[in-house]
Amino acid sequence: MLPPVSTTMENDGPTATYRICYLLAFLLETALYGVYFFLFLMATVAIARRKNLNRFSTRFQFAGVITMFILISLHNFGNTYRMLQAFVFVPLSDPRPGVPALYLRDWQNWDALMFGIIGALLTWIGDVLVIYRCYLVWAEDYRVVVLPCLILITCISNTSFDLWWYRNPTSIPYSTVTHTLSATWPLNLSQNLITTGLIAYRIYSQHRQKERAGLRATFSSGTVSLVVILRIILESAAIYTAVMLMITVFWFTGSPVFITLTHIFVPCTGIVFALMSVRTYIAQAEVESMETTPSWIRNSSSSWMPPSTPTPGARRATLGPLNTAPSLVLPSWREDDFCQEEDIAPEYELRGNPTPSTS
């Protein structure tokens, strides 16, 4: 829990720490918002260029990205207003060093309540998108996301109560609600650890399945490349979960650094999901370039090629006639982050016109 802010005329240690953390929060959030704005434009273009714009999954993702952008922009502009009020206008009437931090933490101010509501909505939207992605990655198996959905419902109820209590702190004694307040971030963290772990495991298992099938990269087979690790981090929203973990740790240690992290968590959330969209678009572009490349070039220069000798127990690729060049195809959940397919193919497979089996 965070320690109280000093209201004395002296610029003591806790007061100075709070002032530093709030100013750092403003600077870092503004800088990250600039990065996020650029990635948001890229994500919007990437989604608009998709061939499956009429799918519910694509429209659902686009709605989530746009809603996030609106909320993050409101949070960033509201942060500018709050900092001007706390460090410029309010000290004109009350010059005590602790007044800026007291103002920023006063939930009776409409801007403080707005910050809390925006943060809650943004967290819920991010959790819904991650759960939905997990659901699709696991071939639309609803059993995988039952527990994360139950935790999400608990988070929504708990956070809603917290927002109401912060606005009405005298209605229920603090000693009664302290456990409820402290459960907010651990609940969010547990739900994201589950979904992130499931997505990361699924991606890694697809990579291993590709290795067993014999579609090895030109670098040393049997090892996980840095590109694969980066893809797992991006597509599983691991950055989103990592920031949430740090917020939880600093909340329970009572460090004012918690304030800075909650501010930068807002643009970081948008950055993570914008990167997902951009990453998917790049993967699609790579596959399309492979499909338009002449077969004699593709077969001689492609980094993905079948082994020269069959691997025991490996899944055979389906090859067509001799004059049909196989094409490199992404699985359904990588063609579209939020596509709806009945099954998930291995990570990379060779497809062509199948020849009838003669047995």
Legacy VTK file of the C-alpha trace (Angstrom):
# vtk DataFile Version 3.0
C-alpha trace
ASCII
DATASET POLYDATA
POINTS 359 float
0.000 0.000 0.000
1.153 3.573 -0.658
2.204 5.707 2.325
0.324 8.944 3.018
1.441 12.251 1.554
2.885 14.844 3.911
0.835 18.034 4.222
3.477 20.008 6.114
5.264 23.056 4.802
8.544 21.115 4.714
9.733 19.413 1.592
10.373 16.078 3.325
11.473 12.798 1.762
8.063 11.233 0.989
6.715 14.443 -0.500
9.729 14.878 -2.775
9.467 11.235 -3.864
5.823 11.625 -4.805
6.522 14.777 -6.783
9.356 13.068 -8.671
7.242 9.981 -9.434
4.339 12.045 -10.764
6.611 14.158 -12.969
8.358 11.057 -14.287
4.951 9.515 -14.948
3.962 12.527 -17.023
7.180 12.549 -19.057
7.294 8.796 -19.687
3.617 8.523 -20.559
3.906 11.388 -23.023
6.992 9.861 -24.664
5.396 6.419 -24.920
2.219 7.946 -26.285
4.252 9.307 -29.190
5.556 5.810 -29.909
2.066 4.377 -29.552
0.551 6.952 -31.919
2.985 5.916 -34.661
2.274 2.209 -34.083
-1.464 2.873 -34.010
-1.280 4.388 -37.501
0.674 1.360 -38.708
-1.814 -1.034 -37.086
-4.759 0.791 -38.645
-3.205 0.559 -42.106
-2.365 -3.112 -41.519
-5.934 -3.973 -40.545
-7.385 -1.956 -43.429
-5.249 -3.866 -45.945
-6.465 -7.257 -44.831
-8.481 -9.277 -47.274
-10.971 -10.439 -44.650
-12.367 -7.110 -43.485
-15.903 -8.500 -43.446
-15.075 -11.109 -40.838
-16.418 -10.559 -37.362
-12.979 -11.307 -35.964
-11.297 -8.528 -37.958
-14.010 -6.010 -37.151
-13.806 -6.999 -33.487
-10.061 -6.385 -33.453
-10.425 -3.080 -35.273
-13.070 -1.909 -32.789
-10.764 -2.840 -29.920
-7.798 -0.968 -31.409
-9.883 2.174 -32.053
-11.441 2.108 -28.571
-8.021 1.727 -27.005
-6.706 4.687 -28.981
-9.563 6.909 -27.786
-9.090 5.915 -24.144
-5.303 6.238 -24.238
-5.546 9.664 -25.900
-8.014 10.857 -23.272
-5.712 9.579 -20.541
-2.690 11.329 -22.025
-4.448 14.667 -22.526
-6.023 14.368 -19.087
-2.594 13.772 -17.614
-1.386 17.040 -19.087
-4.354 18.861 -17.537
-3.770 17.257 -14.133
-0.076 18.119 -14.075
-0.784 21.745 -14.943
-3.388 21.937 -12.192
-1.205 20.224 -9.588
2.110 21.938 -10.235
1.052 25.338 -11.629
-2.429 26.508 -10.630
-3.133 24.814 -7.281
0.196 25.920 -5.689
-0.771 29.546 -6.411
-3.304 29.346 -3.581
-1.551 26.726 -1.430
2.250 26.605 -1.781
2.849 23.646 0.558
5.165 21.033 -1.042
2.720 18.188 -0.476
-0.232 19.882 -2.175
0.463 18.705 -5.779
0.531 15.046 -4.741
-2.521 15.539 -2.524
-4.420 17.026 -5.429
-3.445 14.221 -7.807
-4.544 11.565 -5.294
-7.805 13.223 -4.313
-10.579 11.051 -5.763
-13.138 13.756 -5.141
-11.681 15.559 -8.153
-13.393 14.582 -11.392
-10.086 14.121 -13.225
-8.844 11.581 -10.665
-12.029 9.557 -11.039
-11.750 9.800 -14.824
-8.226 8.396 -14.648
-9.422 5.440 -12.633
-12.305 4.678 -14.987
-10.130 4.956 -18.104
-7.497 2.679 -16.587
-10.133 0.097 -15.655
-11.787 0.139 -19.084
-8.443 -0.147 -20.841
-7.410 -3.103 -18.683
-10.710 -4.900 -19.318
-10.497 -4.358 -23.078
-6.931 -5.638 -23.120
-7.914 -8.700 -21.099
-10.851 -9.444 -23.411
-8.617 -9.233 -26.495
-5.981 -11.497 -24.948
-8.603 -14.056 -23.877
-10.172 -14.004 -27.334
-6.776 -14.448 -28.949
-6.081 -17.388 -26.634
-9.442 -18.878 -27.603
-8.585 -18.683 -31.315
-5.027 -19.887 -30.933
-6.332 -22.984 -29.196
-8.667 -23.796 -32.107
-11.716 -22.192 -30.483
-11.696 -24.591 -27.554
-13.837 -22.776 -24.994
-12.604 -25.013 -22.165
-9.200 -23.335 -22.353
-10.596 -19.880 -21.556
-13.226 -20.774 -18.947
-10.953 -19.990 -15.998
-9.588 -16.711 -17.480
-13.164 -15.577 -18.177
-14.218 -16.288 -14.597
-11.216 -14.355 -13.287
-12.032 -11.470 -15.642
-15.608 -11.285 -14.306
-14.193 -11.215 -10.772
-11.767 -8.446 -11.775
-14.572 -6.325 -13.224
-16.659 -6.684 -10.072
-13.705 -6.011 -7.762
-12.448 -2.968 -9.687
-15.945 -1.486 -9.934
-16.287 -1.718 -6.172
-12.853 -0.135 -5.717
-13.796 2.839 -7.902
-17.012 3.323 -5.943
-15.210 3.159 -2.592
-12.480 5.628 -3.628
-15.259 8.068 -4.418
-17.077 7.288 -1.119
-14.319 6.414 1.383
-16.419 7.200 4.461
-19.186 4.729 3.601
-17.133 1.657 4.568
-14.116 1.673 6.928
-10.775 1.303 5.233
-9.873 -1.654 7.450
-12.854 -3.516 5.996
-12.038 -2.972 2.316
-8.243 -3.185 2.475
-8.203 -6.801 1.274
-10.552 -5.978 -1.588
-8.369 -3.077 -2.696
-5.247 -5.222 -2.522
-6.806 -7.996 -4.633
-7.260 -5.878 -7.766
-3.827 -6.191 -9.345
-3.160 -9.819 -8.309
-6.444 -10.858 -9.946
-5.549 -9.068 -13.180
-2.053 -10.527 -13.059
-3.214 -14.104 -12.508
-5.611 -13.934 -15.442
-2.904 -12.574 -17.746
-0.323 -15.102 -16.588
-2.704 -17.891 -17.542
-3.587 -16.530 -20.989
-0.033 -15.444 -21.806
1.301 -18.834 -20.770
-1.280 -20.672 -22.869
-0.576 -18.580 -25.970
3.203 -18.831 -25.552
2.981 -22.594 -25.093
0.811 -22.940 -28.174
3.236 -20.909 -30.319
6.226 -22.843 -29.030
4.497 -26.197 -29.578
3.710 -25.156 -33.170
7.374 -24.310 -33.637
8.425 -27.717 -32.326
5.794 -29.374 -34.515
7.301 -27.640 -37.509
10.742 -28.894 -36.507
9.497 -32.462 -36.184
7.805 -32.170 -39.582
11.163 -31.370 -41.112
10.488 -27.741 -42.091
13.676 -26.481 -40.499
15.258 -23.089 -40.832
18.727 -22.757 -42.308
20.131 -21.946 -38.863
20.875 -24.825 -36.512
17.817 -26.990 -36.187
16.637 -28.150 -32.783
17.220 -24.711 -31.245
14.847 -21.830 -30.741
15.974 -18.775 -32.685
15.860 -15.215 -31.400
13.155 -14.474 -33.981
10.942 -17.216 -32.565
11.472 -15.931 -29.026
10.586 -12.395 -30.123
7.470 -13.678 -31.887
6.374 -15.517 -28.746
6.831 -12.346 -26.687
4.874 -10.179 -29.123
2.043 -12.560 -29.941
1.435 -13.687 -26.360
1.219 -10.129 -24.950
4.073 -10.932 -22.575
5.061 -7.245 -22.347
1.548 -6.411 -21.147
1.797 -9.055 -18.429
5.333 -8.037 -17.424
4.324 -4.420 -16.771
1.330 -5.633 -14.772
3.648 -7.828 -12.696
5.877 -4.859 -11.853
2.837 -2.775 -10.879
1.660 -5.525 -8.533
5.074 -5.835 -6.886
5.456 -2.097 -6.272
1.872 -1.855 -4.997
2.521 -4.367 -2.235
5.921 -2.887 -1.371
4.275 0.519 -0.903
6.686 2.238 -3.290
5.527 5.439 -5.023
7.095 3.992 -8.189
3.702 2.313 -8.481
2.328 5.684 -9.596
4.791 5.966 -12.466
4.161 2.420 -13.620
0.359 2.811 -13.650
0.762 5.822 -15.924
3.099 4.140 -18.411
0.909 1.014 -18.320
-1.711 2.912 -20.337
0.339 3.565 -23.513
2.169 0.244 -23.102
-1.166 -1.549 -23.407
-1.854 0.159 -26.720
1.685 -0.524 -27.944
1.377 -4.261 -27.260
-1.839 -4.721 -29.217
-0.712 -2.428 -32.033
2.440 -4.520 -32.387
0.293 -7.642 -32.651
-1.552 -6.219 -35.634
1.630 -5.007 -37.331
3.344 -8.336 -36.715
0.473 -10.235 -38.336
0.501 -7.941 -41.375
4.253 -8.463 -41.855
3.803 -12.233 -41.662
1.054 -12.088 -44.281
3.223 -9.961 -46.574
6.084 -12.467 -46.292
3.799 -15.338 -47.241
2.303 -13.437 -50.194
5.788 -12.596 -51.476
6.693 -16.274 -51.278
3.598 -17.222 -53.257
4.354 -14.707 -56.038
8.027 -15.697 -56.343
8.832 -18.109 -59.230
9.165 -21.656 -58.012
12.770 -22.084 -59.240
13.833 -19.006 -57.211
11.770 -19.983 -54.194
13.152 -23.500 -54.131
16.749 -22.278 -54.376
16.689 -19.313 -51.993
13.926 -19.900 -49.486
15.079 -20.323 -45.923
12.263 -22.781 -45.295
12.726 -26.056 -47.139
11.868 -29.714 -46.575
14.608 -32.077 -45.403
16.506 -34.174 -47.907
15.671 -37.346 -46.046
12.398 -38.162 -44.314
12.387 -37.777 -40.556
11.001 -40.745 -38.588
7.531 -39.932 -37.287
7.408 -36.632 -39.160
4.210 -35.345 -40.711
4.476 -35.658 -44.489
3.823 -32.631 -46.648
1.162 -32.966 -49.297
2.715 -32.417 -52.701
0.893 -31.969 -55.960
1.922 -32.895 -59.487
5.467 -32.238 -60.633
4.497 -29.034 -62.406
2.788 -27.609 -59.306
5.076 -25.681 -56.978
4.153 -25.969 -53.302
3.368 -22.747 -51.524
4.231 -21.608 -48.010
1.047 -21.083 -46.017
0.454 -19.644 -42.559
-1.886 -21.328 -40.098
-5.285 -19.754 -39.742
-4.598 -18.003 -36.455
-1.507 -16.325 -37.868
-3.266 -15.166 -41.017
-5.546 -13.143 -38.798
-5.036 -12.493 -35.116
-8.757 -12.786 -34.579
-9.894 -15.088 -37.362
-12.434 -17.815 -36.842
-11.369 -21.167 -38.172
-12.359 -24.659 -37.137
-8.840 -25.999 -36.821
-5.266 -24.826 -36.584
-2.721 -26.165 -38.992
0.930 -26.665 -38.020
2.991 -23.511 -38.093
4.277 -23.949 -41.615
3.169 -26.565 -44.098
3.611 -27.259 -47.767
0.396 -27.390 -49.704
-0.251 -28.156 -53.346
-2.766 -29.955 -55.444
-3.110 -33.294 -53.682
-2.685 -36.403 -55.766
-5.096 -39.251 -55.157
-3.587 -41.996 -53.088
-3.083 -45.300 -54.816
-3.044 -48.069 -52.299
LINES 1 360
359 0 1 2 3 4 5 6 7 8 9 10 11 12 13 14 15 16 17 18 19 20 21 22 23 24 25 26 27 28 29 30 31 32 33 34 35 36 37 38 39 40 41 42 43 44 45 46 47 48 49 50 51 52 53 54 55 56 57 58 59 60 61 62 63 64 65 66 67 68 69 70 71 72 73 74 75 76 77 78 79 80 81 82 83 84 85 86 87 88 89 90 91 92 93 94 95 96 97 98 99 100 101 102 103 104 105 106 107 108 109 110 111 112 113 114 115 116 117 118 119 120 121 122 123 124 125 126 127 128 129 130 131 132 133 134 135 136 137 138 139 140 141 142 143 144 145 146 147 148 149 150 151 152 153 154 155 156 157 158 159 160 161 162 163 164 165 166 167 168 169 170 171 172 173 174 175 176 177 178 179 180 181 182 183 184 185 186 187 188 189 190 191 192 193 194 195 196 197 198 199 200 201 202 203 204 205 206 207 208 209 210 211 212 213 214 215 216 217 218 219 220 221 222 223 224 225 226 227 228 229 230 231 232 233 234 235 236 237 238 239 240 241 242 243 244 245 246 247 248 249 250 251 252 253 254 255 256 257 258 259 260 261 262 263 264 265 266 267 268 269 270 271 272 273 274 275 276 277 278 279 280 281 282 283 284 285 286 287 288 289 290 291 292 293 294 295 296 297 298 299 300 301 302 303 304 305 306 307 308 309 310 311 312 313 314 315 316 317 318 319 320 321 322 323 324 325 326 327 328 329 330 331 332 333 334 335 336 337 338 339 340 341 342 343 344 345 346 347 348 349 350 351 352 353 354 355 356 357 358
